[in-house]
Amino acid sequence: MNHLRKLFFIAFALTLVGAFAAVQAPSAQAQAAAPFRIYLAFEDGPTQWYTPGILDILAQYNAKATFFINGYQIEGREEILQRTIREGHALANHLWEEPGFYTGSPDERIIAAYLRTETAMREALGDALPIYDAQPKLFRHPGGSAAPLPYIEGVNVITYNPNVDSDDCGWFLDSSGFYDDDVLANLMGDPVSGGGDRWNVYEYGDGAVVAFHDINRVPGRVLPVFMEAMTAAGATFHALPRPGDAMNTMPVVLGTPPQEGPGVPGYTMPVELRDTAFVRAAPYEGSELLAIGLPAGTHLTATGRNERWYRVSVDGQTGWIWRGNVRPRGAVPNLPYAQP
């Protein structure tokens, strides 16, 4: 059964990636003016079983990422830590371990764990230490946090939460065993973990911080599919911090919805219909129908949006489709906000 699910998933993934080639791409000028930067964040490692494989995948895509280190994982894996930073990735502090250090723990315990982990990281880096010292110091609280790292004299750090959670450990999934398709849904489709307070990478668009782990085999299976699709959508992969993230702040707040924003003039976005849809002359129910019964899976080009509708091109006409019937295949906040 697992073998059949794997075959189905591989076929599904190839279909998903191939769909991008069939959709009209945004103009090169608009794309150049509309960045789609993704910040992959791997936490709880390093491990000898999974971190090297993740580094290999990142190298294949010339991608950079951030690794949030648990201090207890360092001993015996110093070479992995050194490789990580020598290959251009960022190292960040994730406290000594997760149990007993979740948000709400006393400040003195958090500070002690932070400093213990920093010491272990510095001792492990050897000749690579100057590379680490040249990087801004980054922190993520186990499980996320509602406040930045408590004040430590002489320490300047940026505290991060994720915008998009892959749930690659399956903590919030009902399925068991092979759940790669659910993880991909969390990343690129309709998130299945955590109810209605999660969003995918397309919805966040440029600057999305995406949470993974390097303590299990799932990221090694889903990363190539995810990165292939994101590359086709014009995304690039970078290490934290993001431009504009300030020291001693927490720029990503847990549960904050994506910003609508004005978008980028001239940017267009491939979309796919998730259900049979109608195209209307104006963005409201009851307006004139321009196209009837477009089937699920139809690929269109979106040229604008508002809170509830996408503006699309169909057979040389410009019309509107309800957003609930559309799967985006690009950075949604980059799409211009459009009036009827």
SERO-4910 file (N, C-alpha, C, O; in steps of 0.05 Angstrom, whole numbers):
BEGIN
 pado doro    nc1    nc2    nc3   cac1   cac2   cac3    cc1    cc2    cc3    oc1    oc2    oc3
  Met    A     17    -24      0      0      0      0     17     25      0     12     44    -15
  Asn    A     38     26     17     56     48     18     70     52     -9     74     75    -18
  His    A     77     30    -22     90     32    -48     71     44    -68     80     61    -84
  Leu    A     46     37    -68     26     49    -87     23     78    -81     21     94   -100
  Arg    A     21     86    -55     19    114    -49     43    130    -59     40    152    -68
  Lys    A     66    119    -56     90    132    -65     89    137    -96     96    158   -105
  Leu    A     81    116   -111     79    119   -139     59    140   -147     63    156   -165
  Phe    A     36    140   -133     15    160   -138     26    188   -132     22    207   -148
  Phe    A     41    191   -110     51    217   -102     72    227   -122     71    251   -129
  Ile    A     89    210   -132    109    218   -151     96    227   -177    104    248   -188
  Ala    A     75    213   -185     61    221   -209     47    248   -205     47    265   -223
  Phe    A     35    251   -182     22    276   -175     42    299   -175     37    321   -186
  Ala    A     65    295   -163     85    316   -161     96    324   -189     99    348   -194
  Leu    A    100    304   -206    110    311   -233     89    326   -248     95    345   -264
  Thr    A     63    319   -244     42    334   -257     41    363   -247     37    381   -263
  Leu    A     44    366   -221     43    393   -209     66    410   -220     61    433   -228
  Val    A     90    399   -221    112    415   -231    109    421   -261    114    443   -270
  Gly    A    100    401   -276     96    404   -305     76    425   -312     77    437   -333
  Ala    A     56    429   -294     35    448   -299     46    477   -303     34    492   -318
  Phe    A     68    483   -290     79    510   -292     88    516   -321     85    539   -330
  Ala    A     98    496   -334    108    501   -361     85    507   -381     89    519   -401
  Ala    A     61    498   -374     38    501   -392     24    528   -388      7    535   -403
  Val    A     32    543   -367     19    569   -361     36    592   -371     61    591   -369
  Gln    A     23    612   -382     37    635   -391     53    648   -369     42    653   -347
  Ala    A     79    653   -373     96    665   -352     93    695   -352     87    707   -372
  Pro    A     97    707   -328     97    737   -327    119    748   -344    139    734   -349
  Ser    A    116    773   -352    137    786   -368    163    787   -352    162    789   -327
  Ala    A    185    786   -366    211    787   -353    214    813   -337    226    813   -316
  Gln    A    205    835   -348    207    861   -335    192    861   -309    202    871   -288
  Ala    A    167    851   -310    151    851   -285    163    832   -264    163    839   -241
  Gln    A    173    809   -273    185    791   -255    209    803   -241    214    799   -217
  Ala    A    225    817   -257    249    829   -245    242    850   -224    258    854   -205
  Ala    A    219    863   -227    211    883   -208    195    871   -184    187    885   -166
  Ala    A    191    845   -185    174    832   -165    188    808   -153    183    786   -162
  Pro    A    206    812   -134    221    789   -123    202    769   -108    181    776    -98
  Phe    A    211    744   -108    196    723    -94    218    707    -79    227    686    -88
  Arg    A    226    719    -56    248    707    -40    236    690    -18    219    698     -3
  Ile    A    247    665    -17    238    646      3    261    640     22    284    637     13
  Tyr    A    255    638     48    275    634     68    269    607     82    254    606    101
  Leu    A    283    586     73    279    560     85    294    559    111    316    568    114
  Ala    A    280    548    132    291    547    159    289    519    169    267    509    172
  Phe    A    312    506    175    312    479    185    320    479    214    339    493    222
  Glu    A    305    465    231    310    467    260    314    439    272    306    419    261
  Asp    A    326    439    296    329    416    314    353    399    307    358    380    322
  Gly    A    369    406    287    393    391    280    417    404    293    415    420    311
  Pro    A    442    396    283    446    379    260    444    349    267    448    341    290
  Thr    A    438    333    247    439    304    250    456    292    227    456    303    205
  Gln    A    469    270    233    486    258    213    469    243    192    478    237    170
  Trp    A    443    237    199    426    222    181    413    239    160    408    230    138
  Tyr    A    406    264    166    389    280    148    402    307    140    397    315    117
  Thr    A    417    320    157    428    346    150    445    345    125    442    362    107
  Pro    A    464    326    122    480    326     97    464    323     72    470    335     51
  Gly    A    443    306     72    426    303     49    411    328     42    409    335     18
  Ile    A    402    343     62    389    369     57    409    389     45    402    403     26
  Leu    A    433    389     55    454    406     44    459    399     15    464    417     -2
  Asp    A    459    374      8    463    365    -20    441    376    -38    447    386    -60
  Ile    A    416    374    -29    393    384    -45    396    414    -48    392    424    -70
  Leu    A    402    429    -27    405    458    -29    426    465    -49    423    484    -65
  Ala    A    448    450    -49    470    455    -68    461    451    -97    470    466   -115
  Gln    A    444    431   -101    434    426   -129    419    450   -140    419    455   -164
  Tyr    A    406    464   -123    389    487   -131    403    514   -126    391    535   -129
  Asn    A    429    513   -119    444    537   -112    428    554    -92    427    579    -95
  Ala    A    416    541    -73    399    554    -53    413    557    -26    430    540    -19
  Lys    A    407    578    -13    417    583     14    394    581     34    371    586     27
  Ala    A    400    573     59    379    569     79    391    576    106    414    583    109
  Thr    A    374    573    127    382    579    154    377    554    171    356    541    169
  Phe    A    397    546    188    395    523    205    394    531    234    414    543    244
  Phe    A    372    526    247    369    533    275    378    509    292    365    488    292
  Ile    A    400    513    307    414    491    319    406    486    348    404    505    364
  Asn    A    400    461    355    398    453    383    426    446    393    440    430    381
  Gly    A    434    457    416    461    454    426    468    425    431    491    417    426
  Tyr    A    450    409    441    457    381    448    463    364    424    475    343    426
  Gln    A    456    373    400    460    358    375    488    363    364    496    349    345
  Ile    A    504    381    375    529    390    362    551    369    366    565    364    346
  Glu    A    555    358    389    577    341    395    578    318    375    558    303    372
  Gly    A    601    314    363    604    292    343    596    300    315    600    284    296
  Arg    A    584    324    312    574    332    286    586    359    278    575    375    263
  Glu    A    610    365    289    623    390    284    628    394    255    626    417    245
  Glu    A    636    373    240    642    376    212    617    384    196    618    399    176
  Ile    A    593    374    204    568    382    191    563    412    195    555    426    176
  Leu    A    567    421    219    563    449    225    583    466    209    575    487    198
  Gln    A    607    457    207    627    472    191    620    472    162    622    493    148
  Arg    A    611    449    151    603    448    123    580    467    118    580    481     98
  Thr    A    561    467    136    537    484    133    544    513    128    534    526    110
  Ile    A    561    523    146    568    552    144    587    558    121    587    579    109
  Arg    A    605    539    115    623    543     92    609    544     66    618    556     47
  Glu    A    585    530     64    570    530     39    551    553     37    534    554     19
  Gly    A    553    573     55    539    598     52    512    599     66    497    618     62
  His    A    506    580     83    482    580     98    486    595    125    508    599    134
  Ala    A    464    603    137    465    617    162    461    597    185    444    579    183
  Leu    A    475    600    207    471    585    231    457    602    252    463    626    255
  Ala    A    437    590    265    421    605    285    417    589    310    421    564    310
  Asn    A    410    602    331    408    590    358    379    581    362    361    597    359
  His    A    376    555    370    349    544    376    349    532    404    334    514    410
  Leu    A    365    544    422    368    536    449    381    508    451    385    495    431
  Trp    A    385    499    475    400    473    479    383    449    469    393    431    457
  Glu    A    358    450    476    339    428    468    311    439    469    307    461    480
  Glu    A    292    425    458    265    435    458    250    429    485    238    448    496
  Pro    A    249    405    495    233    400    519    242    418    542    265    421    548
  Gly    A    222    430    555    227    447    578    235    476    571    240    492    589
  Phe    A    235    483    545    244    509    538    223    523    519    231    541    504
  Tyr    A    199    515    520    178    527    503    171    555    514    179    562    536
  Thr    A    157    570    497    150    597    505    136    598    532    120    581    538
  Gly    A    142    618    548    132    619    575    152    610    596    147    614    620
  Ser    A    174    598    587    194    589    606    207    614    618    208    635    606
  Pro    A    217    612    643    230    635    656    253    646    639    268    631    627
  Asp    A    255    673    639    276    685    622    304    675    629    320    671    611
  Glu    A    309    670    655    336    662    662    343    634    650    366    629    643
  Arg    A    323    617    648    328    590    636    333    593    606    351    580    595
  Ile    A    317    610    593    321    615    564    349    627    559    363    618    540
  Ile    A    356    646    574    383    659    571    405    639    575    424    639    559
  Ala    A    403    623    596    424    603    601    427    583    578    449    576    570
  Ala    A    404    574    567    404    555    545    415    568    520    430    556    504
  Tyr    A    408    593    516    419    608    492    449    610    493    463    603    474
  Leu    A    460    618    516    488    622    519    503    596    518    525    594    506
  Arg    A    492    575    529    504    548    528    507    539    499    527    527    491
  Thr    A    485    543    483    485    535    455    505    552    439    519    541    422
  Glu    A    506    578    444    525    595    430    554    586    435    570    585    416
  Thr    A    560    579    460    587    570    466    593    544    451    615    542    440
  Ala    A    575    525    451    579    500    437    583    504    407    600    491    395
  Met    A    567    522    395    569    527    366    597    539    360    610    531    341
  Arg    A    605    558    376    631    572    371    654    552    374    673    553    358
  Glu    A    653    535    394    674    516    397    675    495    375    697    485    368
  Ala    A    652    489    363    651    469    342    660    479    315    667    463    298
  Leu    A    659    505    310    664    516    283    693    518    275    699    519    252
  Gly    A    711    517    295    740    517    288    747    540    270    741    563    276
  Asp    A    761    534    247    770    555    228    747    569    215    751    590    203
  Ala    A    723    558    216    699    571    204    686    592    222    667    605    214
  Leu    A    697    596    246    685    614    265    683    643    254    663    656    259
  Pro    A    703    653    240    700    680    229    677    684    211    665    706    209
  Ile    A    669    663    196    645    665    179    620    669    196    603    685    189
  Tyr    A    618    654    218    596    657    236    595    684    249    574    697    251
  Asp    A    618    694    257    620    720    270    611    743    251    603    764    260
  Ala    A    614    738    225    606    758    205    576    758    199    566    777    187
  Gln    A    562    738    209    534    736    204    518    750    227    527    750    249
  Pro    A    495    763    220    477    772    242    468    748    259    464    727    248
  Lys    A    466    752    285    457    731    303    427    727    301    412    747    303
  Leu    A    418    702    298    390    695    294    381    675    315    397    660    325
  Phe    A    355    676    321    344    659    343    316    651    336    301    667    324
  Arg    A    309    627    342    281    618    341    275    602    367    290    583    373
  His    A    254    610    380    246    596    405    233    570    398    217    569    379
  Pro    A    239    548    412    225    523    407    195    526    407    184    536    427
  Gly    A    182    518    386    153    520    384    143    547    377    119    552    374
  Gly    A    162    567    373    153    594    366    150    610    392    149    599    414
  Ser    A    148    636    389    146    653    412    129    677    407    125    685    384
  Ala    A    119    689    429    103    714    427    120    738    433    110    761    430
  Ala    A    145    735    440    163    757    446    191    750    438    198    727    436
  Pro    A    208    771    432    236    765    424    252    752    447    242    750    470
  Leu    A    276    744    440    295    734    460    297    754    483    301    778    478
  Pro    A    296    745    508    300    763    530    327    778    528    346    768    517
  Tyr    A    328    801    540    352    818    538    376    804    551    375    794    573
  Ile    A    398    804    535    424    794    545    444    815    539    448    823    516
  Glu    A    458    825    559    477    846    556    498    838    535    510    817    537
  Gly    A    502    856    515    522    851    495    514    833    472    529    828    454
  Val    A    489    823    473    479    805    452    458    819    436    438    830    447
  Asn    A    462    820    409    443    831    391    434    809    372    450    797    359
  Val    A    407    805    371    397    782    356    370    788    344    355    805    354
  Ile    A    363    775    322    337    776    310    322    751    317    332    729    312
  Thr    A    298    753    328    282    730    335    262    724    312    248    742    303
  Tyr    A    260    699    304    243    691    281    222    671    290    227    653    306
  Asn    A    198    674    278    178    654    276    174    648    246    183    663    230
  Pro    A    161    626    239    156    620    211    130    633    201    111    638    216
  Asn    A    130    640    175    105    648    162     89    623    153     65    622    154
  Val    A    104    603    143     92    579    132    105    555    146    129    553    148
  Asp    A     88    537    157     98    513    171     92    489    154     69    482    149
  Ser    A    113    475    146    109    450    130     97    428    146     84    410    134
  Asp    A    100    428    173     91    406    190    103    379    180     89    359    178
  Asp    A    129    380    173    142    357    163    145    335    184    152    312    176
  Cys    A    142    341    209    142    320    230    115    307    234    112    288    248
  Gly    A     94    319    222     67    307    224     53    311    250     35    296    256
  Trp    A     62    332    265     49    336    292     20    342    290      4    335    307
  Phe    A     11    356    268    -17    365    266    -31    350    243    -51    360    233
  Leu    A    -20    327    235    -33    312    214    -47    288    225    -37    275    244
  Asp    A    -70    281    214    -84    257    222    -72    232    210    -75    210    220
  Ser    A    -59    235    187    -48    212    173    -23    202    187    -12    216    204
  Ser    A    -15    178    180      9    167    192     25    155    169     15    149    148
  Gly    A     51    151    174     68    139    154     76    158    132     89    178    137
  Phe    A     67    153    108     76    168     85     56    191     80     35    188     68
  Tyr    A     63    215     91     46    238     89     58    261     74     52    285     79
  Asp    A     76    255     55     89    276     39     70    294     25     74    318     23
  Asp    A     48    282     14     29    298     -1     15    319     18      9    341      9
  Asp    A     11    312     43      0    331     62     20    354     67     11    378     69
  Val    A     45    348     70     65    369     74     66    387     50     68    412     53
  Leu    A     65    377     26     64    394      2     39    411      1     40    433     -9
  Ala    A     17    400     11     -8    416     12     -4    439     31    -13    461     26
  Asn    A     10    435     54     15    456     73     33    478     60     30    501     66
  Leu    A     50    470     42     69    488     30     58    503      6     62    527      3
  Met    A     43    489    -11     35    500    -37      5    499    -43     -3    511    -63
  Gly    A    -10    485    -27    -38    482    -33    -56    491    -10    -53    513      0
  Asp    A    -76    475     -3    -94    481     19    -83    468     44    -84    444     47
  Pro    A    -71    484     63    -59    472     86    -78    454    102   -101    461    106
  Val    A    -68    430    109    -85    411    123    -78    409    152    -91    395    168
  Ser    A    -57    423    161    -49    423    189    -58    449    203    -54    471    192
  Gly    A    -70    446    226    -75    469    243    -99    486    236   -100    509    244
  Gly    A   -118    475    221   -143    490    216   -139    513    197   -123    511    178
  Gly    A   -154    535    201   -155    556    181   -136    579    187   -138    600    174
  Asp    A   -116    575    205    -98    597    211    -71    593    198    -51    604    208
  Arg    A    -69    578    177    -44    573    163    -48    582    133    -70    581    122
  Trp    A    -25    589    121    -25    598     94     -2    585     79     18    577     92
  Asn    A     -4    584     52     17    571     37     37    593     28     34    616     33
  Val    A     58    583     14     80    601      6     70    621    -15     79    645    -14
  Tyr    A     53    613    -33     43    631    -53     28    654    -40     31    677    -48
  Glu    A     12    648    -20     -4    669     -7     14    689      8      8    712      9
  Tyr    A     36    679     20     54    698     33     71    713     13     77    737     17
  Gly    A     80    699     -8     96    713    -28    124    719    -19    135    705     -2
  Asp    A    135    741    -29    162    749    -23    167    751      7    152    764     21
  Gly    A    189    739     16    197    741     44    187    719     62    192    721     86
  Ala    A    173    699     51    162    678     68    184    662     82    203    652     69
  Val    A    182    659    108    200    642    124    186    615    128    165    614    139
  Val    A    198    594    117    185    568    116    199    548    135    223    544    132
  Ala    A    184    537    153    195    519    174    197    490    165    177    479    156
  Phe    A    221    479    167    226    450    163    242    441    187    249    456    205
  His    A    248    415    187    266    403    207    287    386    192    282    377    170
  Asp    A    310    383    204    330    365    193    334    341    212    357    333    217
  Ile    A    312    331    222    312    308    241    296    284    231    292    265    246
  Asn    A    285    286    206    270    263    195    273    263    165    284    282    153
  Arg    A    264    242    152    269    238    124    249    253    106    254    254     81
  Val    A    228    264    116    208    276     99    219    300     83    214    301     59
  Pro    A    234    319     95    244    341     79    261    332     55    259    344     34
  Gly    A    276    311     58    292    301     36    275    291     13    285    292    -10
  Arg    A    251    283     18    233    274     -3    217    297    -16    213    297    -40
  Val    A    208    316      1    190    336    -10    206    361    -21    196    375    -38
  Leu    A    230    366    -11    245    389    -19    249    391    -49    244    412    -61
  Pro    A    257    370    -63    260    373    -92    235    380   -106    235    397   -125
  Val    A    212    369    -98    186    376   -111    180    405   -105    172    420   -123
  Phe    A    182    413    -80    176    440    -72    194    460    -86    184    480    -97
  Met    A    220    455    -86    239    474    -97    236    476   -127    240    497   -139
  Glu    A    229    454   -140    225    454   -169    201    472   -176    202    488   -194
  Ala    A    179    468   -161    155    484   -165    160    514   -160    151    531   -175
  Met    A    174    520   -138    179    547   -131    198    561   -151    194    584   -158
  Thr    A    217    546   -161    235    557   -181    220    563   -207    224    584   -219
  Ala    A    201    546   -214    185    551   -238    167    575   -234    160    588   -254
  Ala    A    160    581   -209    144    605   -203    160    630   -200    149    651   -193
  Gly    A    186    628   -204    203    652   -203    216    657   -176    227    678   -172
  Ala    A    214    638   -158    225    642   -131    255    637   -130    266    622   -146
  Thr    A    268    650   -110    296    645   -104    298    639    -74    280    647    -59
  Phe    A    319    626    -66    322    616    -38    345    629    -25    368    629    -35
  His    A    341    640     -1    361    656     13    363    649     42    345    637     54
  Ala    A    386    656     54    389    653     83    380    678     97    382    700     86
  Leu    A    369    675    121    362    698    137    387    714    146    409    702    146
  Pro    A    384    740    152    359    755    154    349    765    128    363    765    108
  Arg    A    324    774    127    312    786    104    319    816    103    325    827    124
  Pro    A    320    828     80    325    857     79    305    872     97    280    868     95
  Gly    A    315    889    113    297    905    130    292    894    158    281    908    175
  Asp    A    299    868    163    295    857    189    316    869    208    340    868    203
  Ala    A    306    881    230    324    896    248    333    879    272    318    862    281
  Met    A    357    885    281    367    871    305    349    877    329    337    898    332
  Asn    A    348    857    347    333    859    372    303    864    368    290    877    384
  Thr    A    293    853    346    264    853    340    255    824    334    271    806    331
  Met    A    229    821    332    217    796    323    199    803    299    175    808    303
  Pro    A    211    803    275    196    813    252    173    795    242    156    805    227
  Val    A    173    770    249    151    752    241    134    745    265    145    732    284
  Val    A    109    753    266     91    747    288     75    722    281     64    720    259
  Leu    A     73    703    300     58    679    296     29    685    289     16    701    302
  Gly    A     19    672    268     -9    674    261    -17    698    246    -41    702    240
  Thr    A      3    716    239     -4    740    224    -11    733    196      5    721    182
  Pro    A    -34    742    186    -42    735    158    -25    749    138    -13    769    144
  Pro    A    -25    739    113     -9    753     92    -20    781     87    -44    786     90
  Gln    A     -2    798     79    -10    825     72    -21    826     44    -11    813     26
  Glu    A    -43    842     40    -53    845     13    -35    863     -3    -24    854    -24
  Gly    A    -31    888      5    -12    905     -8    -21    914    -36    -40    903    -47
  Pro    A     -8    934    -48    -16    944    -74     -7    927    -97    -17    930   -119
  Gly    A     13    909    -92     23    893   -114     44    908   -131     51    931   -125
  Val    A     53    895   -152     74    906   -170     61    911   -197     52    892   -210
  Pro    A     61    935   -207     49    941   -233     61    924   -255     86    921   -257
  Gly    A     44    912   -271     53    895   -293     58    866   -287     61    850   -305
  Tyr    A     58    859   -261     62    831   -254     37    815   -259     15    824   -253
  Thr    A     40    792   -271     18    773   -275     25    746   -262     49    741   -258
  Met    A      5    730   -257     10    706   -241     -6    682   -253    -30    685   -258
  Pro    A      8    660   -258     -7    636   -267    -26    626   -245    -19    627   -221
  Val    A    -50    618   -252    -69    606   -233    -81    581   -246    -80    577   -270
  Glu    A    -91    564   -228   -105    540   -237   -132    538   -223   -134    544   -199
  Leu    A   -152    531   -238   -179    529   -226   -181    504   -210   -174    482   -219
  Arg    A   -190    507   -185   -193    484   -167   -221    471   -171   -225    448   -162
  Asp    A   -240    485   -183   -267    475   -187   -278    488   -212   -267    507   -223
  Thr    A   -301    477   -221   -314    490   -244   -320    519   -237   -331    525   -215
  Ala    A   -314    537   -256   -316    566   -249   -329    581   -272   -330    573   -295
  Phe    A   -340    605   -264   -351    624   -283   -334    649   -283   -322    656   -263
  Val    A   -332    661   -306   -318    686   -309   -338    708   -313   -355    707   -331
  Arg    A   -337    729   -295   -357    750   -296   -344    776   -305   -319    780   -302
  Ala    A   -360    794   -315   -350    820   -326   -341    838   -303   -325    856   -308
  Ala    A   -352    835   -279   -345    851   -256   -343    834   -231   -354    812   -231
  Pro    A   -328    842   -211   -323    825   -187   -346    825   -167   -342    833   -144
  Tyr    A   -369    816   -176   -391    812   -157   -411    793   -170   -414    792   -194
  Glu    A   -425    778   -153   -445    759   -162   -467    774   -176   -475    796   -168
  Gly    A   -477    763   -198   -498    775   -213   -489    792   -237   -505    800   -253
  Ser    A   -463    797   -239   -453    812   -262   -453    794   -287   -456    770   -284
  Glu    A   -450    806   -310   -451    792   -335   -431    769   -336   -408    772   -328
  Leu    A   -439    746   -347   -422    723   -350   -407    724   -376   -419    728   -397
  Leu    A   -380    722   -375   -364    722   -399   -356    694   -407   -352    689   -431
  Ala    A   -355    676   -388   -349    648   -394   -363    630   -374   -364    638   -350
  Ile    A   -373    608   -382   -389    591   -365   -376    563   -363   -369    551   -383
  Gly    A   -374    553   -338   -366    526   -334   -338    518   -342   -334    497   -352
  Leu    A   -319    536   -337   -291    529   -342   -284    506   -323   -288    508   -299
  Pro    A   -273    484   -333   -269    460   -317   -246    463   -297   -227    479   -302
  Ala    A   -247    448   -275   -225    447   -256   -199    439   -271   -200    422   -289
  Gly    A   -177    450   -263   -152    445   -275   -144    464   -298   -122    463   -307
  Thr    A   -163    481   -306   -157    501   -327   -136    520   -317   -137    530   -295
  His    A   -116    526   -335    -95    545   -328   -101    572   -341   -107    573   -365
  Leu    A    -99    593   -325   -104    620   -334    -82    638   -324    -65    630   -309
  Thr    A    -83    663   -334    -64    683   -324    -80    705   -309    -97    718   -321
  Ala    A    -73    709   -284    -85    730   -268    -70    756   -271    -45    756   -270
  Thr    A    -84    778   -276    -71    804   -280    -77    823   -257    -65    845   -256
  Gly    A    -94    816   -238   -101    833   -216   -117    818   -195   -125    795   -200
  Arg    A   -123    831   -173   -139    818   -152   -151    840   -134   -143    863   -134
  Asn    A   -172    831   -119   -181    847    -96   -186    827    -73   -175    805    -74
  Glu    A   -201    834    -53   -203    817    -30   -216    790    -36   -209    770    -23
  Arg    A   -234    789    -56   -249    764    -61   -247    753    -89   -257    732    -95
  Trp    A   -234    768   -108   -235    760   -136   -207    763   -148   -191    780   -140
  Tyr    A   -202    746   -169   -179    750   -187   -189    760   -214   -209    750   -224
  Arg    A   -174    779   -225   -179    788   -252   -162    771   -271   -138    767   -266
  Val    A   -175    760   -292   -161    740   -309   -167    747   -338   -185    762   -345
  Ser    A   -150    736   -355   -154    738   -384   -165    712   -395   -154    691   -390
  Val    A   -188    713   -409   -200    690   -421   -209    696   -449   -226    713   -453
  Asp    A   -198    682   -469   -206    685   -497   -206    714   -505   -224    724   -519
  Gly    A   -185    728   -498   -182    756   -506   -198    776   -490   -197    800   -495
  Gln    A   -213    766   -471   -229    784   -454   -217    785   -425   -204    767   -417
  Thr    A   -224    807   -412   -215    809   -384   -240    806   -366   -260    820   -369
  Gly    A   -238    787   -347   -261    782   -329   -251    776   -301   -227    779   -295
  Trp    A   -270    767   -284   -264    762   -256   -274    735   -248   -295    726   -255
  Ile    A   -257    721   -231   -264    695   -220   -262    696   -190   -243    708   -179
  Trp    A   -281    685   -176   -280    685   -146   -255    671   -137   -248    649   -147
  Arg    A   -242    683   -117   -216    673   -108   -217    644    -96   -198    630    -98
  Gly    A   -240    637    -85   -243    610    -74   -241    588    -95   -236    565    -88
  Asn    A   -245    595   -121   -243    575   -142   -216    574   -155   -212    559   -175
  Val    A   -196    589   -145   -171    592   -158   -148    583   -140   -147    590   -116
  Arg    A   -129    567   -151   -104    561   -138    -82    579   -150    -77    577   -174
  Pro    A    -69    596   -134    -48    612   -144    -23    595   -150    -18    575   -137
  Arg    A     -7    604   -169     18    591   -176     40    611   -178     59    609   -195
  Gly    A     38    632   -162     58    653   -161     55    668   -135     40    661   -118
  Ala    A     71    690   -132     71    705   -107     46    724   -107     45    744   -121
  Val    A     26    716    -91      1    731    -91      4    761    -84     -7    777    -98
  Pro    A     19    768    -63     21    797    -57     34    813    -79     31    838    -79
  Asn    A     48    801    -98     60    816   -120     39    823   -141     43    842   -156
  Leu    A     16    809   -142     -4    814   -162    -18    841   -155    -26    845   -132
  Pro    A    -20    859   -175    -31    885   -170    -60    884   -159    -76    868   -167
  Tyr    A    -65    902   -140    -93    905   -131   -108    921   -152    -99    942   -161
  Ala    A   -130    910   -161   -145    921   -184   -173    929   -176   -187    916   -161
  Gln    A   -181    952   -187   -209    961   -184   -225    949   -207   -214    942   -228
  Pro    A   -252    947   -203   -269    936   -225   -266    953   -251   -279    946   -271
***
